């Protein structure tokens, strides 16, 4: 257990940030799930619209340190590739 006041404060801050980051991660995953649901349904225009909404969320999460920037770019790229190969 922490002994110094600064260590105790750090524990409080970490607890708050964990909650915030969890909410942000959940939000990002929800946007990704919307894209994947549209892809599974075969709805290309819906998937494209969902990807347009999801891409900024994914990149924002990367900018805030929830995941590495390359990982975010890879996720966006793979989702767009799956949409690209869908029949028109």
C-alpha positions as CSV (number, residue, x, y, z in Angstrom):
1,X,0.0,0.0,0.0
2,X,1.1,3.5,-0.7
3,X,2.7,5.4,2.1
4,X,3.3,8.9,0.8
5,X,0.6,11.4,0.0
6,X,1.8,11.7,-3.6
7,X,1.6,7.9,-4.1
8,X,-1.9,7.9,-2.6
9,X,-3.0,10.6,-5.0
10,X,-1.4,8.7,-7.9
11,X,-3.6,5.7,-7.0
12,X,-6.7,7.9,-7.0
13,X,-5.7,9.3,-10.4
14,X,-5.1,5.9,-11.9
15,X,-8.5,4.7,-10.7
16,X,-10.2,7.6,-12.4
17,X,-8.2,7.2,-15.6
18,X,-9.0,3.5,-15.7
19,X,-12.7,4.2,-15.7
20,X,-12.4,6.9,-18.4
21,X,-10.2,4.7,-20.6
22,X,-12.6,1.8,-20.2
23,X,-15.5,4.0,-21.4
24,X,-13.4,5.2,-24.4
25,X,-12.4,1.6,-25.3
26,X,-16.0,0.5,-25.1
27,X,-17.1,3.4,-27.3
28,X,-14.4,2.5,-29.9
29,X,-15.4,-1.2,-29.9
30,X,-19.1,-0.3,-30.3
31,X,-18.3,1.7,-33.5
32,X,-16.2,-1.2,-34.8
33,X,-19.0,-3.7,-34.1
34,X,-21.4,-1.5,-36.1
35,X,-19.1,-1.8,-39.1
36,X,-18.7,-5.5,-38.7
37,X,-22.5,-6.0,-38.3
38,X,-23.1,-4.2,-41.5
39,X,-20.5,-6.2,-43.3
40,X,-22.0,-9.5,-42.0
41,X,-25.4,-8.3,-43.2
42,X,-24.0,-7.6,-46.7
43,X,-25.0,-3.9,-46.4
44,X,-22.2,-2.2,-48.3
45,X,-23.5,1.4,-48.0
46,X,-24.3,0.9,-44.4
47,X,-20.9,-0.5,-43.7
48,X,-19.2,2.4,-45.5
49,X,-21.3,4.9,-43.4
50,X,-20.4,3.0,-40.2
51,X,-16.7,3.0,-41.2
52,X,-16.8,6.8,-41.8
53,X,-18.1,7.2,-38.2
54,X,-15.8,4.6,-36.8
55,X,-12.5,5.8,-38.3
56,X,-12.3,9.0,-36.3
57,X,-13.2,7.2,-33.1
58,X,-10.5,4.6,-33.7
59,X,-7.9,7.3,-34.4
60,X,-9.0,9.4,-31.5
61,X,-8.5,6.4,-29.2
62,X,-5.0,6.0,-30.6
63,X,-4.3,9.6,-30.1
64,X,-5.3,9.3,-26.5
65,X,-3.1,6.3,-25.9
66,X,-5.7,3.5,-25.7
67,X,-3.9,1.6,-28.5
68,X,-0.9,2.1,-30.7
69,X,-1.3,4.3,-33.8
70,X,-0.2,1.4,-36.1
71,X,-2.8,-0.8,-34.5
72,X,-5.5,1.8,-35.1
73,X,-4.4,2.2,-38.7
74,X,-4.4,-1.5,-39.2
75,X,-7.9,-1.9,-37.8
76,X,-9.2,0.9,-40.2
77,X,-7.3,-0.6,-43.1
78,X,-8.6,-4.1,-42.6
79,X,-12.2,-2.9,-42.1
80,X,-12.0,-0.9,-45.3
81,X,-10.5,-3.8,-47.1
82,X,-13.4,-6.0,-46.1
83,X,-15.8,-3.4,-47.3
84,X,-13.9,-3.0,-50.6
85,X,-14.2,-6.7,-51.5
86,X,-18.0,-6.8,-50.8
87,X,-20.2,-7.0,-53.9
88,X,-21.6,-3.6,-55.0
